[in-house]
């Protein structure tokens, strides 16, 4: 069990696996798509490139969950929030108490808005769980540019093992935290707020109102994290504010689905009925529902939720927020 395991061959999962493999560690990437497994292994053997990702020889893809379990003790789950329960159930039959699971999923899972760590605990026998989040874009990882993330877990052996694989200076720095709930909540909320910033930018509000919106986002996010039982300062760190800033920047926003979805909403475009929504958009709805359950003020998430439900357009949401004043913010 010397390898790092990665579940999911999307942009982030493949980029992370490639970076770790280039750092000299064996990596096993599990995908449920036979075509993806074949393509990755073929490109790896040829030392060619897959959409901007240079695949190191120490990276191997597999479609067999049991092979993943046999070769990796620490496993990073990097799939969509809509797929995490299915993947967890498949892993449940092959993982045991020796394993550690860290997820990199920035949204609640399923119709019950459960935290991903709760889903992993319910569907597998693994109890040493953690969360990985932060402003590390796949493009930065694959290009070898500096990136940083935080791994949170109440178990020191999880964060220690994560640092062994993922702390790869100068290209990747890994920070650690014991605030698992706070990092999960911050990652999800920061994704949700990218939708709000995207709508604001589409309206060309200007730097002053944008700065006001960002500061209100920080206040609202910290309030919600604290109400959930996390550390409010966690939202001002890599998982929350750091994640939000990079995914609403000129460069990072181009490939941030939540931000681009918000810009489309600001232009009056609506998703087609039945279309699969980005994790950030689902996180916005989940965040608004969470705030209502906790009886916390969350005017930004509430405004985004009303736009998503078709009750307001982006300009109406902006007007509503400008009329919502709180002395503590």
N, C-alpha and C positions, 0 to 999 in steps of 0.2 A: 504494500500500500504506500508506495513512494510518490505517486503522481498526484497532481491536483486534478480534481474532477470538475468539469463544467457542464451544466445542463442547459442546452439551448445554443443553436448555431446562428442566432441573429447577429446583428451588427456588433452589439456590445459583447456578447458571449464569445464570438469568434475573435474579436480584437483583444479581449483580455487573455484568452487562451494563447494567442499568438505572442503577446508580450511576455507572458510567463515562460513559454517555451523558448523564446529567444534569450531569456535570462538564464537558461541552462537547466530548467526543471522539466521533467516529463509531465505531459498533460494529456488527459483523456477527455474528449468532448463527446457527450452523448446527445444524439439527435434522433427523433422519431421518424425522420425522412430518409429512406434508403438512398435516394438520389443525392441528398446533401452529404451523407456519409461517404458515398463513392467519390463525389467531386472533391471533397476536402482531402481524402487520402490520395487521390490521384495527383492533385496539385501539390500536395506536400512532398510526394515522392519525386516530383519533377522540379521542386523548388521554384515553382511558378507563383503567380499571384492570383488571389481571389479578390474581386472588387476592392483593390487598394490594400489588401492584407497580405503580407509576406509570411508564409507558413513555414515554421521551422521543422526540421526532421523529427524533433522530440514531441511533436503534437500528433496525436492519433485520434481519429473519429471512430465512433462505434454506434451501432444501433441496438446494442445489447446492454440493458441496464445492469445485468449481473456482472458483466465485464467491468463496467464503471465502478461498481461496489467493491470488486475484488482488488482493483488497482489504486483506488483513491480513498483516503480517510477523510480529507476535507473536500467538500463538494460545494461549488458555487452554483446556485440556481439562478439563471438569467433568462427567463421566458416572460411572456406577457402575463399580466394578472389574470386574464381569462383562462390561461392554460395551466396555471400553477397547481390547481387542485388535481387535475388529471395527471400531471407529472409526479406530484407527491404520492398519489395512489400507486402509480407504477413503481416508484422507488420504495414504497412501503413494504413490498414483498422481498426486497433484496438488501435493505439496509438494517443495521442493528446498532447496539449501544456503542460499538467502536467508532462509529462514524460521527462527523460533524457537518452540519448544513449551514451555509451562509447564503442568504438570498440577496439579489440586486434588483428588486422589483419595487418600483415607486408608485404603488397604488394598492388599495385594499383588494381583497380577493373574493369575488363572487357576489351574489345578491345580498348576502348578509353583512357585507362590508367588514369581514374579518381581517385582522392583520395577517400578513403572510406567515409570520412565525407561528401564529395560532393554527393556521392550516397545516403547516409542516409538522407541528406537534401532534395534531389530530390524526393525520394520515400516515405517519411513520412512527417507528419506535425511537427515533433520534431525539434526544433531549438537549444536547449541546448545540444550541442554535445561535445564529448571529445575523446581522444585516450589514450590507455593504452599500455605501452611497457616496455621492460627491460629484464635483464638477470635472469628471474624467470623460471626455467625449471619445467615441471610437476613433475618430480621425486623429486626435492627439495621440492616442495609444499606439496606433499603427505607424504614425510618423515618428514616434520616439520623442515627441515634445513633452515637456514637463507636465505632469498631471498628478493629482492627489485625490485620495479617497479616505473615508473613515470606515473602520470595521467596528461594530458595536456588539458586545455580547456580555452577559453576566459571568461567563466562563472564561477564565484567563487562558486556558489551553486553546480555546477557539481563536482568540485574538493573536496569541503567540504563533499558532500555526498559520494564520492568515498573513502575519508579517513575514514569516519564513518564505512564503511563496510570492507575496505581492509587494513587499517593500523592495523595490528594484531601482534605487537611485542610479543615475540622475533622472531617469525617465519617469519613474513612478514612486511616489512616496505614500506610505500607508500610515495613517494615524489610528489610534484605538480609543475606544470609549466603553464604559459599562452601561450606558443608557440605551439599551436596545429599543425600548418603546419610543424614546425621544427621537432616535435616528430614523426608525421606521415612519413615525408620524411626520417628521420634518421632510423626509424624502417624498412622501406622498403629497403633503401640502404644497411643497415647493413646485412640484409638477402641476398641481391645480392652479397655482398662481401664475404660471406661464401663460395660461389661457387668458387671464385678466390683462397681463402686460401686452400680450399680442393684440387684444382688442383695443387697448389704449394706443398702441403704436399705429394701428391702422387708422385711427382717428387723427393722427398727427397732433397730439395734445401739446407737444413741446417738452423741453427738458425739465422745466419747473414742476408742472403737474405730474410728470412721470416720476420725479424724485419724491413728491408727496405721496403718490400711490405706493412706491416702493417702501417708504417708511411706514405707511399704514399696513402694508403686507407684513412687515417684520413684527409690528405690534400685535396684529391679529394672529399670526402664526405662533408666536410665543405664548399668547393667551390660550390657544387651543392645545398646544403641546402640554402646557402646565395642567390644563383641565383633564387631560387624558392620564396624567400621572408621570409624565416625562419631565426632564429638566428644561425650563424655558430657554436657557442659553444655547441649548442644542440647535434650536432653529436658526440662530445667528451664526452657526458654524458651516462646515462643508456640506452637510447633508441638506440643509435648508437654504440659507441665503446664498452660499457658494454655488449650489446646484441651480438656483433660480437665476443668478446673475449670468452664468455662462450660457444658459439655454434661452436667454432673452437678449444676448449680445448680437452684434451685427454678424459675426461669423458663426457662433454656435447656434443662433436662432434659425439659421437656414435649414438645419437638419433636426430641429426640435419639433416633433409632431404637435405637441400641445400649443406651443407658441404660434406655429403656422395655422393651426385650427382656429386660435383666437383671432388672428389677423383676418382669416376668411370670414369669421362671424362679424367682425367689424365692417367688412365690406358688404354685409348683407347676405352672404352665402350660407346656406343651410346644408347639413349632411343629408344624403339620400336615406330614405327609410330603410332600416335594416343594415345600414353600413356599420362596419366594425370601427368603433371609436378608439382613439389613442388612449393609453393608460392615463395620461394627464387629464383628459376630459372626464374619464370615469372617476378619477380622484377628486375632481371638482365637485361632482355630484355627491360623492361619498363624504367629502369634507363638510358640505352644507348640511347634510343629514346629521353628521356627527355633532356639529355645532348646535343644532336644534335639540338633539337628545341631551346634550350637556348643558343646555340653556346658556350658551355663551354667545356674546355678540360677535358676529362674523359678517359684517355688511358686504365685504368684497366677495366672499364665496357665495353669499346669498344673491348678490347681483349677477354673478356668473351663472348660477343655477337658474335664475329666472330667464336669462338669455337663452340658455340651453333648452329650457322648457317652452320657449317661444312666447313668453309673457312680455319680454322687453327686447328692444334692439340694443346695439352697443351704445348708441348715444343716450338712450333712455337710462341704461345702466350707469353711464358716466354722470348724468344729471342726478340720479338717485344718490350716488356716492358723494357728490359734491354737497348735497343737502344733509348728509349724515355726519354729524360732528360729535366727537367724544373728547372731553377735556383731557383724558389721560393719554390720548394719542397725539 
